[in-house]
Amino acid sequence: MTQSNGEFNPFDPTGMLKGMRDSNMEAWAKMMVEYVNTDAYAESTGAMLDAWLTTSSPFRKVMEKSVNQAMEQLNLPTRDDVTRIAERLTNIEMRLDDLDAKLDELPQACGNPSSEAT
């Protein structure tokens, strides 16, 4: 059994090590929080990310082109193909909703309100 009050227990051989570990982790956590909350850290991280994104852009474009060529050779849809189909389906769905709304209004326009569609 372990003691929760933090007192030294002579029968717990790892108690002192656990206490040292906990205090060490608390000190490191406090130091790191203070370090990452500085403006210098934010600026250096931003510069690093900007440089990485700038240098990785050509590689990403080459990789995307290679994947698209492989997908075409395997007769599989590319991301652009799926996006175009999704746009077309959205357009069809909107038109169907418009037609449904017009069909719901049709009995009232004909002067027969008792025969409403359910």
MDTraj code that builds the backbone (N, CA, C; nanometers):
import mdtraj as md
import numpy as np

residues = "MET THR GLN SER ASN GLY GLU PHE ASN PRO PHE ASP PRO THR GLY MET LEU LYS GLY MET ARG ASP SER ASN MET GLU ALA TRP ALA LYS MET MET VAL GLU TYR VAL ASN THR ASP ALA TYR ALA GLU SER THR GLY ALA MET LEU ASP ALA TRP LEU THR THR SER SER PRO PHE ARG LYS VAL MET GLU LYS SER VAL ASN GLN ALA MET GLU GLN LEU ASN LEU PRO THR ARG ASP ASP VAL THR ARG ILE ALA GLU ARG LEU THR ASN ILE GLU MET ARG LEU ASP ASP LEU ASP ALA LYS LEU ASP GLU LEU PRO GLN ALA CYS GLY ASN PRO SER SER GLU ALA THR".split()
xyz = np.array([
    [0.0839, -0.1182, 0.0000],
    [0.0000, 0.0000, 0.0000],
    [0.0878, 0.1236, 0.0000],
    [0.0435, 0.2246, -0.0675],
    [0.1198, 0.3485, -0.0713],
    [0.0513, 0.4520, 0.0160],
    [0.1294, 0.5454, 0.0638],
    [0.0742, 0.6516, 0.1456],
    [0.0440, 0.7704, 0.0564],
    [-0.0715, 0.8325, 0.0784],
    [-0.1110, 0.9442, -0.0059],
    [-0.0747, 1.0784, 0.0552],
    [-0.0239, 1.0811, 0.1775],
    [0.0048, 1.2092, 0.2422],
    [0.1470, 1.2569, 0.2162],
    [0.2304, 1.1819, 0.1461],
    [0.3638, 1.2247, 0.1083],
    [0.4690, 1.2063, 0.2154],
    [0.4405, 1.1429, 0.3256],
    [0.5391, 1.1202, 0.4308],
    [0.6328, 1.0079, 0.3890],
    [0.7517, 1.0083, 0.4471],
    [0.8495, 0.9045, 0.4168],
    [0.8060, 0.7725, 0.4791],
    [0.8084, 0.6675, 0.3993],
    [0.7713, 0.5344, 0.4454],
    [0.8956, 0.4464, 0.4345],
    [0.9516, 0.3992, 0.5443],
    [1.0733, 0.3183, 0.5383],
    [1.0510, 0.1823, 0.4728],
    [0.9270, 0.1391, 0.4601],
    [0.8974, 0.0085, 0.4000],
    [0.8699, 0.0188, 0.2497],
    [0.8770, 0.1387, 0.1953],
    [0.8549, 0.1584, 0.0509],
    [0.9884, 0.1950, -0.0128],
    [1.0572, 0.0965, -0.0763],
    [1.1911, 0.1243, -0.1285],
    [1.1910, 0.2226, -0.2467],
    [1.0797, 0.2343, -0.3149],
    [1.0775, 0.3253, -0.4301],
    [1.0098, 0.4580, -0.3988],
    [0.9684, 0.4773, -0.2756],
    [0.8978, 0.5999, -0.2378],
    [0.9806, 0.7244, -0.2596],
    [1.1086, 0.7191, -0.2189],
    [1.1960, 0.8349, -0.2349],
    [1.2198, 0.8626, -0.3836],
    [1.2365, 0.7561, -0.4625],
    [1.2574, 0.7745, -0.6064],
    [1.1330, 0.8344, -0.6730],
    [1.0149, 0.7898, -0.6303],
    [0.8915, 0.8451, -0.6859],
    [0.8773, 0.9928, -0.6519],
    [0.9135, 1.0282, -0.5299],
    [0.9083, 1.1684, -0.4897],
    [1.0041, 1.2536, -0.5699],
    [1.1260, 1.2021, -0.5907],
    [1.2239, 1.2750, -0.6718],
    [1.1749, 1.2890, -0.8155],
    [1.1177, 1.1819, -0.8678],
    [1.0650, 1.1866, -1.0044],
    [0.9542, 1.2909, -1.0168],
    [0.8615, 1.2908, -0.9222],
    [0.7500, 1.3844, -0.9265],
    [0.7973, 1.5289, -0.9168],
    [0.8899, 1.5558, -0.8262],
    [0.9386, 1.6935, -0.8125],
    [1.0174, 1.7357, -0.9362],
    [1.0924, 1.6427, -0.9940],
    [1.1672, 1.6718, -1.1163],
    [1.0714, 1.7022, -1.2320],
    [0.9656, 1.6232, -1.2450],
    [0.8686, 1.6447, -1.3524],
    [0.7967, 1.7782, -1.3347],
    [0.7626, 1.8134, -1.2115],
    [0.6978, 1.9416, -1.1863],
    [0.7894, 2.0576, -1.2238],
    [0.9187, 2.0454, -1.1897],
    [1.0139, 2.1521, -1.2223],
    [1.0290, 2.1657, -1.3738],
    [1.0409, 2.0534, -1.4446],
    [1.0527, 2.0572, -1.5907],
    [0.9259, 2.1148, -1.6547],
    [0.8116, 2.0745, -1.6045],
    [0.6863, 2.1247, -1.6618],
    [0.6757, 2.2756, -1.6424],
    [0.7107, 2.3246, -1.5249],
    [0.7050, 2.4682, -1.4992],
    [0.8024, 2.5429, -1.5902],
    [0.9229, 2.4898, -1.6053],
    [1.0224, 2.5544, -1.6902],
    [0.9766, 2.5564, -1.8365],
    [0.9195, 2.4464, -1.8844],
    [0.8766, 2.4402, -2.0241],
    [0.7575, 2.5320, -2.0506],
    [0.6662, 2.5418, -1.9567],
    [0.5528, 2.6332, -1.9729],
    [0.6031, 2.7770, -1.9828],
    [0.6972, 2.8130, -1.8974],
    [0.7540, 2.9477, -1.9033],
    [0.8283, 2.9704, -2.0343],
    [0.8961, 2.8678, -2.0830],
    [0.9733, 2.8808, -2.2072],
    [0.8838, 2.8966, -2.3295],
    [0.7794, 2.8150, -2.3414],
    [0.6971, 2.8201, -2.4622],
    [0.6009, 2.9383, -2.4625],
    [0.5854, 3.0068, -2.3518],
    [0.4987, 3.1238, -2.3472],
    [0.5727, 3.2535, -2.3752],
    [0.6921, 3.2458, -2.4306],
    [0.7682, 3.3665, -2.4627],
    [0.7486, 3.4041, -2.6092],
    [0.7698, 3.5316, -2.6382],
    [0.7585, 3.5798, -2.7762],
    [0.8701, 3.5236, -2.8638],
    [0.9880, 3.5076, -2.8072],
    [1.0998, 3.4545, -2.8858],
    [1.0700, 3.3128, -2.9337],
    [1.0094, 3.2317, -2.8474],
    [0.9740, 3.0956, -2.8871],
    [0.8698, 3.0968, -2.9978],
    [0.7697, 3.1821, -2.9856],
    [0.6656, 3.1912, -3.0881],
    [0.7241, 3.2353, -3.2214],
    [0.8126, 3.3336, -3.2192],
    [0.8743, 3.3810, -3.3427],
    [0.9618, 3.2738, -3.4070],
    [1.0405, 3.2040, -3.3262],
    [1.1291, 3.1016, -3.3828],
    [1.0480, 2.9838, -3.4372],
    [0.9429, 2.9460, -3.3681],
    [0.8585, 2.8376, -3.4166],
    [0.7891, 2.8777, -3.5458],
    [0.7407, 3.0008, -3.5515],
    [0.6772, 3.0499, -3.6737],
    [0.7733, 3.0529, -3.7912],
    [0.8957, 3.0970, -3.7678],
    [0.9958, 3.1007, -3.8746],
    [1.0299, 2.9597, -3.9221],
    [1.0417, 2.8671, -3.8273],
    [1.0722, 2.7289, -3.8627],
    [0.9602, 2.6675, -3.9464],
    [0.8356, 2.6869, -3.9047],
    [0.7225, 2.6322, -3.9789],
    [0.7104, 2.6953, -4.1166],
    [0.7336, 2.8258, -4.1247],
    [0.7271, 2.8933, -4.2539],
    [0.8331, 2.8386, -4.3492],
    [0.9539, 2.8200, -4.2992],
    [1.0608, 2.7645, -4.3829],
    [1.0278, 2.6220, -4.4263],
    [0.9748, 2.5427, -4.3359],
    [0.9405, 2.4040, -4.3693],
    [0.8302, 2.3982, -4.4735],
    [0.7269, 2.4792, -4.4570],
    [0.6176, 2.4793, -4.5544],
    [0.6640, 2.5287, -4.6903],
    [0.7524, 2.6274, -4.6919],
    [0.8037, 2.6799, -4.8178],
    [0.8874, 2.5749, -4.8910],
    [0.9712, 2.5037, -4.8181],
    [1.0571, 2.4046, -4.8835],
    [0.9828, 2.2764, -4.9185],
    [0.8757, 2.2442, -4.8460],
    [0.8054, 2.1193, -4.8733],
    [0.7004, 2.1335, -4.9834],
    [0.6662, 2.2537, -5.0215],
    [0.5623, 2.2746, -5.1229],
    [0.5965, 2.2102, -5.2575],
    [0.7181, 2.2276, -5.3116],
    [0.7486, 2.1612, -5.4400],
    [0.7412, 2.0090, -5.4312],
    [0.7866, 1.9523, -5.3194],
    [0.7810, 1.8068, -5.3025],
    [0.6370, 1.7583, -5.2966],
    [0.5514, 1.8352, -5.2307],
    [0.4101, 1.7985, -5.2208],
    [0.3449, 1.8008, -5.3584],
    [0.3797, 1.9013, -5.4392],
    [0.3215, 1.9105, -5.5736],
    [0.3662, 1.7935, -5.6603],
    [0.4934, 1.7567, -5.6518],
    [0.5441, 1.6437, -5.7291],
    [0.4767, 1.5149, -5.6838],
    [0.4613, 1.4975, -5.5542],
    [0.3973, 1.3777, -5.5002],
    [0.2509, 1.3710, -5.5446],
    [0.1813, 1.4838, -5.5402],
    [0.0412, 1.4870, -5.5814],
    [0.0276, 1.4520, -5.7296],
    [0.1177, 1.5025, -5.8116],
    [0.1139, 1.4718, -5.9549],
    [0.1400, 1.3239, -5.9783],
    [0.2355, 1.2669, -5.9072],
    [0.2663, 1.1243, -5.9210],
    [0.1487, 1.0376, -5.8794],
    [0.0850, 1.0735, -5.7695],
    [-0.0292, 0.9958, -5.7215],
    [-0.1443, 1.0043, -5.8213],
    [-0.1687, 1.1233, -5.8765],
    [-0.2755, 1.1385, -5.9752],
    [-0.2494, 1.0537, -6.0999],
    [-0.1243, 1.0497, -6.1447],
    [-0.0908, 0.9676, -6.2612],
    [-0.1103, 0.8193, -6.2306],
    [-0.0702, 0.7777, -6.1123],
    [-0.0878, 0.6374, -6.0740],
    [-0.2358, 0.6025, -6.0639],
    [-0.3151, 0.6930, -6.0083],
    [-0.4592, 0.6683, -5.9964],
    [-0.5240, 0.6571, -6.1346],
    [-0.4821, 0.7415, -6.2277],
    [-0.5376, 0.7342, -6.3631],
    [-0.5003, 0.6026, -6.4307],
    [-0.3780, 0.5576, -6.4118],
    [-0.3350, 0.4327, -6.4733],
    [-0.4074, 0.3126, -6.4129],
    [-0.4474, 0.3224, -6.2872],
    [-0.5196, 0.2140, -6.2217],
    [-0.6715, 0.2274, -6.2371],
    [-0.7134, 0.3287, -6.3130],
    [-0.8562, 0.3567, -6.3339],
    [-0.9298, 0.3781, -6.2020],
    [-0.8664, 0.4500, -6.1111],
    [-0.9274, 0.4857, -5.9833],
    [-0.9559, 0.6356, -5.9828],
    [-1.0600, 0.6787, -5.9125],
    [-1.0905, 0.8223, -5.9107],
    [-0.9882, 0.9001, -5.8282],
    [-0.9570, 1.0186, -5.8766],
    [-0.8668, 1.1072, -5.8040],
    [-0.9483, 1.1947, -5.7094],
    [-0.8811, 1.2725, -5.6315],
    [-0.9482, 1.3639, -5.5390],
    [-1.0352, 1.4635, -5.6154],
    [-0.9842, 1.5129, -5.7282],
    [-1.0620, 1.6067, -5.8087],
    [-1.1884, 1.5412, -5.8634],
    [-1.1780, 1.4153, -5.9051],
    [-1.2958, 1.3441, -5.9556],
    [-1.4028, 1.3315, -5.8467],
    [-1.3615, 1.2954, -5.7292],
    [-1.4562, 1.2783, -5.6181],
    [-1.5187, 1.4132, -5.5817],
    [-1.4389, 1.5198, -5.5839],
    [-1.4909, 1.6529, -5.5528],
    [-1.5941, 1.6960, -5.6560],
    [-1.5657, 1.6709, -5.7849],
    [-1.6626, 1.7073, -5.8904],
    [-1.7926, 1.6300, -5.8753],
    [-1.7828, 1.5019, -5.8447],
    [-1.9046, 1.4208, -5.8263],
    [-1.9836, 1.4706, -5.7051],
    [-1.9143, 1.5058, -5.5978],
    [-1.9830, 1.5564, -5.4784],
    [-2.0552, 1.6875, -5.5093],
    [-1.9919, 1.7746, -5.5879],
    [-2.0566, 1.9001, -5.6258],
    [-2.1794, 1.8744, -5.7112],
    [-2.1681, 1.7828, -5.8048],
    [-2.2830, 1.7500, -5.8908],
    [-2.3971, 1.6898, -5.8096],
    [-2.3656, 1.6001, -5.7160],
    [-2.4700, 1.5408, -5.6325],
    [-2.5377, 1.6446, -5.5437],
    [-2.4603, 1.7392, -5.4940],
    [-2.5184, 1.8466, -5.4143],
    [-2.6138, 1.9302, -5.4989],
    [-2.5754, 1.9582, -5.6223],
    [-2.6606, 2.0347, -5.7135],
    [-2.7894, 1.9579, -5.7430],
    [-2.7782, 1.8279, -5.7672],
    [-2.8967, 1.7447, -5.7935],
    [-2.9885, 1.7423, -5.6714],
    [-2.9292, 1.7302, -5.5534],
    [-3.0092, 1.7275, -5.4312],
    [-3.0848, 1.8585, -5.4118],
    [-3.0201, 1.9706, -5.4400],
    [-3.0871, 2.1000, -5.4276],
    [-3.2018, 2.1120, -5.5272],
    [-3.1818, 2.0645, -5.6487],
    [-3.2885, 2.0699, -5.7497],
    [-3.4055, 1.9800, -5.7095],
    [-3.3757, 1.8625, -5.6554],
    [-3.4829, 1.7743, -5.6092],
    [-3.5621, 1.8370, -5.4946],
    [-3.4931, 1.9054, -5.4048],
    [-3.5617, 1.9741, -5.2956],
    [-3.6527, 2.0839, -5.3495],
    [-3.6051, 2.1573, -5.4508],
    [-3.6873, 2.2617, -5.5126],
    [-3.8109, 2.2020, -5.5795],
    [-3.7907, 2.0899, -5.6508],
    [-3.9044, 2.0247, -5.7159],
    [-4.0043, 1.9727, -5.6129],
    [-3.9562, 1.9187, -5.5037],
    [-4.0436, 1.8689, -5.3986],
    [-4.1260, 1.9828, -5.3392],
    [-4.0614, 2.0968, -5.3181],
    [-4.1333, 2.2123, -5.2637],
    [-4.2400, 2.2597, -5.3614],
    [-4.2083, 2.2597, -5.4914],
    [-4.3068, 2.3011, -5.5917],
    [-4.4227, 2.2024, -5.5982],
    [-4.3947, 2.0726, -5.5859],
    [-4.5016, 1.9729, -5.5869],
    [-4.5915, 1.9862, -5.4646],
    [-4.5342, 2.0239, -5.3516],
    [-4.6155, 2.0464, -5.2322],
    [-4.7077, 2.1663, -5.2486],
    [-4.6642, 2.2668, -5.3245],
    [-4.7455, 2.3860, -5.3472],
    [-4.8485, 2.3672, -5.4584],
    [-4.8347, 2.2661, -5.5405],
    [-4.9214, 2.2456, -5.6574],
    [-5.0694, 2.2291, -5.6219],
    [-5.1096, 2.1476, -5.5239],
    [-5.2533, 2.1355, -5.4931],
    [-5.3151, 2.2683, -5.4486],
    [-5.2404, 2.3468, -5.3733],
    [-5.2933, 2.4751, -5.3291],
    [-5.3055, 2.5725, -5.4452],
    [-5.2142, 2.5659, -5.5399],
    [-5.2188, 2.6548, -5.6558],
    [-5.3353, 2.6191, -5.7471],
    [-5.3727, 2.4925, -5.7488],
    [-5.4846, 2.4490, -5.8337],
    [-5.6194, 2.4743, -5.7666],
    [-5.6199, 2.5190, -5.6444],
    [-5.7433, 2.5469, -5.5750],
    [-5.8058, 2.4269, -5.5084],
    [-5.7275, 2.3245, -5.4846],
    [-5.7779, 2.2009, -5.4215],
    [-5.6977, 2.1771, -5.2948],
    [-5.7234, 2.2513, -5.1876],
    [-5.6421, 2.2365, -5.0654],
    [-5.6683, 2.1073, -4.9911],
    [-5.7769, 2.0350, -5.0189],
    [-5.8051, 1.9133, -4.9440],
    [-5.7211, 1.7949, -4.9885],
    [-5.6627, 1.8007, -5.1043],
    [-5.5828, 1.6882, -5.1545],
    [-5.4344, 1.7184, -5.1433],
    [-5.3882, 1.7475, -5.0195],
    [-5.2470, 1.7761, -4.9983],
    [-5.1681, 1.6449, -4.9957],
    [-5.0486, 1.6519, -5.0459],
    [-4.9621, 1.5347, -5.0455],
    [-4.9004, 1.5180, -4.9084],
    [-4.8815, 1.3933, -4.8648],
    [-4.8216, 1.3671, -4.7337],
    [-4.6793, 1.3233, -4.7465],
])
top = md.Topology()
chain = top.add_chain()
for i, resn in enumerate(residues, 1):
    res = top.add_residue(resn, chain, resSeq=i)
    for name in ("N", "CA", "C"):
        top.add_atom(name, md.element.get_by_symbol(name[0]), res)
traj = md.Trajectory(xyz[None], top)
